[in-house]
Amino acid sequence: MTTTGTTSHHLSPAFPGRAPWGTANKLRAWQQGALDRYIEQQPRDFLAVATPGAGKTTFALTLASWLLHHHVVQQVTVVAPTEHLKKQWAEAAARIGIKLDPEYSAGPLGREYHGVAVTYAGVGVRPMLHRNRIEQRKTLVILDEIHHAGDSKSWGEACLEAFEPATRRLALTGTPFRSDTNPIPFVAYEEGPDGVRRSSADYTYGYGNALNDGVVRPVIFLSYSGNMRWRTKAGDELEARLGEPMTKDAVSQAWRTALDPRGDWMPKVLQAADHRLGEVRKAIPDAGGLVIAADQDSARAYAKLLREITGTSPTVVLSDDTGASQRIDDFSASQDRWMVAVRMVSEGVDVPRLAVGVYATTISTPLFFAQAVGRFVRSRRRGETASVFLPTIPDLLGFANEMETERDHVLDRPKKGGEEDPYAEEEKLLQEAEKQQDEETGEQDALPFEALESDAVFDRVLYDGAEFGMQAHPGSEEEQDYLGIPGLLEPDQVQMLLQKRQARQIAHSRRKPAEEADLLELPAERRPVVTHKELMELRKQLNSLVGAYAHQSGKPHGVIHTELRRVCGGPPSAEATAGQLGERIKKVKEWATRMR
C-alpha cells in the first residue's frame, strides 16, 4: 500500500476549518513521514514520539481517517489523560469528519458516532466495558500521552485488559520518559549495551528537529536570582542567594522562599514577565501568559499580584473540573493577558496563544518541566518566540539547557550495593505533579521553615544550550534590554540578538567605576550554576591537577595555588565560585601542557 492520493482525499471538505488545535492545511513533513512508515509497515502497535506542539493530534486523526476509509478498522477509541483533553480530541476529530462521543459512559454507542473519547482514569474504573466494545468491532485505539498508562499499576493493567483485543493501537507521547520503572503498556523495550531496557519508538520527532522546521517556537528562558532569608524549624535564621551552591535542603527552602507571594521576588518576576508579555504582544497581539503555581493559596495570591500589576483580573484555574475546562476554553478564545493554573500542565492546558510563562512551582522532575514548557512552544506562524521565567535553581537550568535532549523511558534501574533508589524522591515528586485533583494537601503547613524575606535580581538568559547576560536589578536598563527582545524572531536571530545584548551590557559595565558594581559583573558563561556536590568535585579536580603539576614542575602546592589566584583572581579555593575554579582548572592545564 502507498499513501499517494490516499491520505487526504477522503477528509471532510471542512478540514482543517478554523482550527488552532490539532489541524493543519496539509501534513507537515514529519507527520507525512510517520504516516508513510505506518502504512508501509502496517503494525499492530506503533509508538510516535513528537515534541509538544508538533502536531501529534493531526497525525493521529489523519491516520485514523485513513484506517477507517480503507476498512482496516470500524471504530476509534481515544484515551486521553484529562477530561479537558478528552473533549479537545472530540472537537478536533469532528473537524475532519470523525465523530467521537466524549461523554460515553456505558451501553451501546449512538449510531452517529465513529467511536469514543475516554480518560485513563475512566478505563481504570471499567476496563471490561471497553474490552467488550473492542471485541465486537475492529478498533483503532489512540493512547494519547501513553506514559500516563504507567501512572499506577492498576491503570496499566486496565489498559492491557481493555485494549489487548484491539486491531490497531497507536501510542503518542511528547515525553516518553518517566521517573519510575512501571512498564508502559503496548510499548516495546530494547536492551542496550549496558543491559538496561529502554523504550523504543517507531517514529521520533524531537524539539530540535521541530525547531529547525519552524514547527515549534524557540524558547528563551529568563532566570532570576536574589537573596533569600528564612527561619528553620529549629528557630535559626538562614540566608542564601539563589544559584549559589547549597545543600539539597537549603536549595528547597530558598526556592520556596522565592515563590512566597509575600516576599519581593515573585512581585518583581511577575512584573518582568508582564513587561515581556507586553513586548511580545506588539508582534503577537493575542499572546497570553501562564503562571504555573504549586497550590491554591499561592495561585490566588499570584492572581492578586497580577491584578495590581496589570489592572485586570487574570483567569484562575484551580482544578480539572468542568468549570476549569470552560475557563481554559474561554481564556483560549479571548485576548486576556494572564492565566494562573495549579498543576494543570501535565498536558492539561492547551492554549496555542500562550507565549510567556512563569515557573512558580518547586516540582523538579524533567517530565513535569518538559510538559510545562510544552504549553508555550506551539507555533502558529513562523518566527514566534516563547519566554519562560524561572528561579536560578541548578536542576531547572539543567533542564532548560537540555531542551533538545531526547529521552526514552528506562525500565531497569539496577541498585548498587543495596543503596536506596536514587529516583525515589523524583518519583514522589512526579506523583504530586501529575495529580489532577486540587485537594488541600496540608503541604504548606508541614514545611519545616518560615519564609522571611526575598529580593529578585535578573541573572541570565538561557537559549539553545548557551547562557547570556550579567546580573541586573529589576527595572534597570540592562534588564529591560533582555525583556525587550522582539516577539517575532527566527532561531538564529535570537542567538545573534542575545550576543549583541550581552556585548552591550559588558561595554556599559566597563564604563562604570568598579566601586559602583554592587552585583557580580561577569557574563553568565563565567558564572556557572552548580550544585553543592558539583562544587566539591571542581575543588577536588583542581587540587588533583595542582598536585600533578607540582610533581611535574617541582613547585610546592601552595605556591601554585597562590600563582593561580594572582593570574585568575578571586579568593582561596575553599571560597571560590564554580566559575573561578573553572578558570583555574583551565589555567593549570595550560601550564602543564606548556611543560611537555
Summary of the structure (lengths in Angstrom):
residues: 596
radius of gyration: 26.1
end to end distance: 65.0
largest distance: 89.1
contacts: 1997
relative contact order: 0.10
helix: 43%
strand: 18%
